[in-house]
Amino acid sequence: MLPKGHGGRKVYSNEASLLQTVRMRRGAADPPLSFNLSFHLDNGYRANVTNEHAGGVAEATSREFGSGQKVFGRYTLIKVLGRGGMGIVWLARDEELERDVALKFLPDLMIRDHAVFDQLKRETNRCLELTHPHIVRIHDFIHDERSGCISMEYIDGETLSNLRAEKEQKIFEPDEIATWISQLCDALDYAHNHAKIIHCDLKPANLIVNQRGELKVSDFGIARSLGDSASRLTMEQGRRGTLVYMSPQQLNGEHCTHLDDIYSLGATLYEVLTSKPPFYSGNIDRQICERVAPSMTERRKELDIEPALVPPVWEDTVAACLAKDPSRRPQSAAEVAQRLQLAPAQTRIRIAPAKSLRRKTLLVGGIAALSVLVLAGVYFGVLKRQAKPISQAAAIPEKSIAVLPFENLSEEKANAYFADGIQDEILTRLSKIADLKVISRTSTQHYKSAPENLPEIARQLGVAHILEGSVQKSGDAVRVNVQLIKAANDSHLWADTFDRKLTDIFSVESEVAKAIADQLRAKLTGQEEQIIAARPTNNVEAYDAYLRGLAYNLKALDTPAASLGAQKYLREAVRLDPNFALAWALLSYVDAVGYLTTTLQPTLALREEARQAAETALTLQPHLGEAVLAKGFYHYACLKDYDTAVRYFEQARQLLPNSSQIAESLAYVTRRRGQWAQSEAYFNEAGQLDPRNVKLLSQHALSYIALRRFPEAVRKLDQVLDIMPDDLDTLAEKAAIAQAQGDLRRASALLAPLHPSADHRSAFEVQLYQAILERRPALIVPRLQEILASPDPALGFYNGELRFWLGWAQEVAGDRTAAQESWRQARSELEPFLKEQPENYYLIGDLALTNMGLGDKAAALALSERATAANPIEKDAMTGPSPIEILARVAAQTGDSDRAISALQKLLSIPYAGPLATQNVPLTAALLRLDPMFDPRPCRRAGPHRCARRYRCARRYRCARPFQPARPFRPARPFRRAGPFNHECSLQPCRRARSCWRAGPFNRELSLQLCWRAGPLSSECSLHLYRRRARSCWRAGPLNRECSLQPCRRACPFRRAGPFNCECSFQLYLGHALRETFDSF
């Protein structure tokens, strides 16, 4: 079958020029004008430009040139470098800039057509953005009324294809080209990410090594912006690029992306290391689309090249680049360099070519190609607009499968874990076959064992086949029934029943995986066959314990109970069989996740166990993908050593080609590094392999929350609720977003039906925070007291954190005595954990807030700074700012306004995950207005005896109910027009207070507060300023700006200003400054 878009005409290609016949129709009555074009120049420029097949176009020029002639006012022609079907190339001297350049003169036909001419000029101007040391520069587009040309950098060097041809065995070894490939990857990464331009015809002939031994990428002039339409540079009945280096998508005429360059990069590496491209004979079109290329070692053996062995890291990376599915290729050129373990291009020592370059006048390889593709593509795109169809979505690959949950037919329902384990083991073995697309278990676990709507499920998961099964366990006997179904027509392709002893269960898993691979015609490498047949352990009891631990892990390690259960059984498994590498790997992963999320107490002993388990697994089986992944996760979660973690994750990607955990883990690492866009790309990649993984969707939503992109976060959470409609944590997360947006009514509606236990920390703390924000602490105090009456030891330091919440709620309720007692108990419970968990910044933050409540300012600030040092923002962009929020809260409550405002301004300008309610919502302006910790504090020197003259209020700055005057109050006249209040509520407890839209919760209570929570008026010194003193102040300018009722000239030193420093010295300074902060964000 021929590729789409070629009109049934077979295209032939070899290592010389790829010729295309292009037809232009100038009008309905005009005969077709035909000429031959050479797509690109495959060898050195001088050797090939003269071999262009000249057609009528090149001859159709009315202008003659000669050596020494000056053109366009600044260029002196030196000699002809080549003459071909699309024009003449001259070596010229740019007299203004005093440099040699190559001038490609264009046919008159192109110059006379204004539409084509304008498009060509714009396209060339786009290429001026490419200013990289390893990319051949395009200098200018020059023209007059008679002719036009493109000025390009002149390169004196040799193409990589020529250099390879001069080698004795016609190949390079990896160490010989490592420098050049590093430079090539750097150039591609720059073009793709900075200029948004793709090459579309990368190959050895377009890679030039100059006399200094530096590689230059030519022909980037033919690339186009990623945002351009597919038809712009597409010729009728033609393809852009050179066939043997084309990706299947490019071959079929689909929209060209940077991943097509990644494929071509792989094909280029394949050729320079083996002397042949991946497919070079026979029906190349079909082979590119359907066949997997032999390994480079196998190709070298076929061609009798010694040494035959290519290093595994090069084998694996090139194979990944040549993947048929673009999503399974490295997603950037930088990733290719990283996989090849290449040093950065700018730091690598230069290596000269193996053979000294001959002095040739070598123009940029492919100057003609620039003109040919851009000109012809634009020309025909304008004159005969006939765009190729672009597929709206990738077709579901035939070699794709999802394994649905196996039904437990055992009489003992407690054996459900065994059915789950068998399903997961079969899926795991299938996922290690690179030629298959296998959907992760986390996307299938929410379906029934034998659903009725298989075609719809297959569509949701993006697979062509479904595997169903059942397991029946009785004593040491096991029956496993499986059936492979083609989803499109719900037909059974294969089914079998296996009756085995428990000791032989591994053979069943291997046989099933092998049979499915055969049915789907998946090609298995020798290594994959060994992996499928491997027995993880010979100890049945150890395997049973492993399956029990796996069952806890599969449910999600989001509670202490689940983490402790998984840890318990996995420890038992490795105790029974110390050589059980798979169990060691999973134990390390469980420990690391628990350490990071604090579902296990993050002690130094736990971190050490995670390390030892990972290293033991790798020692037992160095090529076990799960062990490599576990070691990477240990470095990420426990050490925050992101560079090492990434290396392990990339290594694991080669061993676990269908594992969404790799991309998911890379998403976490890049998020912690503050690379939010890259993190989102990895989340999307993981979502392709695991489209219904609720944990993945929730974590993706968490990224949007940290970025304060709340609408997108809600959409992700709604996807989770489509899968799990009553998920507690997801509903609480949506409520937390509503809180951050200031919509307490909606948050309350979402939280009302939820009744989380303390074990569900996220949902429980969102409910606690809701009551605090609503100033209705009576809703939660009894519940907290009930939980803390019999604390759960498994919660560890979290019990002390709950006591802090209890004290906060009691403080808001006005019961200061009870609050102080709760905080004292919280401190006594939290401090002992600090010895075992010295780096737990959550714990340190809890202690800082607790000491703040107890009035120990020095200890609170010291602990806040210690938490910041334990988790610096430079090391962790996700949670690093959390201790800064703790510091801001402590500073606000202890009167250190400058530090509080500085911290808040920083927090409001960056994304991060907040420290309080564990849905990790960052601070927003709405939360600052609602959170009691940011209520402005009154002057400490204002004694309660001064308040008693006019008001009855709480002894602290926070009252349990609105303040009420002890007797009817007549507002002092001078205040009616004072400062900012003359627009809204004039400082009167009157009906006009309702119109004060910034008054926060006070517009409901009708108390005597200032606009936007004026703290002093709601506390001890409220309106102590009686008429006698008011007369001297009502015209005071600072009312409009900073500090309430102070004389204008003395307003700056807030604590010393005027006669009112005894009553209201601090007053509105913090409140007004915070308000300015809100307005600025």
Secondary structure, DSSP 8 states (H G I E B T S, - for coil): ---TTSTT------SS--EEEEEE---SSS--EEEEEE----S-HHHHHTTS---HHHH-------TT-EETTTEEEEEEEEEETTEEEEEEEETTTTEEEEEEE--HHHHH-HHHHHHHHHHHHHHTT---TTB--EEEEEE-SS-EEEEEE---EEEHHHHHHTSTTS---HHHHHHHHHHHHHHHHHIIIII-B--S---GGGEEEETTS-EEE--GGG--BTTS-TTTT--TT--SS-GGG--HHHHTT----HHHHHHHHHHHHHHHHHSS-S--SSSHHHHHHH-----HHHHHHHTT-SS----HHHHHHHHHHT-SSGGGS-SSHHHHHHHTT---TTTS-----SS---------TTHHHHHHHHHHHHHHHHHS-------SS----SSEEEE---EE--SSGGGHHHHHHHHHHHHHHHHT-TTSEE--HHHHTTS-SS-S-HHHHHHHHT-SEEEEEEEEEETTEEEEEEEEEETTTTEEEEEEEEEEEGGGHHHHHHHHHHHHHHHTT----HHHHHHHH--S-S-HHHHHHHHHHHHHHHH-S-SHHHHHHHHHHHHHHHHH-TT-HHHHHHHHHHHHHHHHHSSS---HHHHHHHHHHHHHHHHH-TT-HHHHHHHHHHIIIII--HHHHHHHHHHHHHH-TT-HHHHHHHHHHHHHTT-HHHHHHHHHHHHHH-TT-HHHHHHHHHHHHHTT-HHHHHHHHHHHHHHSTT-HHHHHHHHHHHHHTT-HHHHHHHHTT----TTSHHHHHHHHHHHHHTT-GGGTHHHHHHHHHS--GGGTTHHHHHHHHHHHHHHHTT-HHHHHHHHHHHHHHHHHHHHH-TT-HHHHHHHHHHHHHTT-HHHHHHHHHHHHHHS-TTT-TTTTTHHHHHHHHHHHHTT-HHHHHHHHHHHTTS----SSSTTT----HHHHHH-GGGS----TTS-HHHHTTTEE--SSSS-SS--EESS-----GGGTT-GGGGGTTTT-SSGGGGG-TT-TTHHHHT-S--TTT-GGGGSTTTT---HHHHTTTTT-GGGGTSSSS--GGG-SSTTT-STTHHHHSSTTHHHHHHHHHHHH-
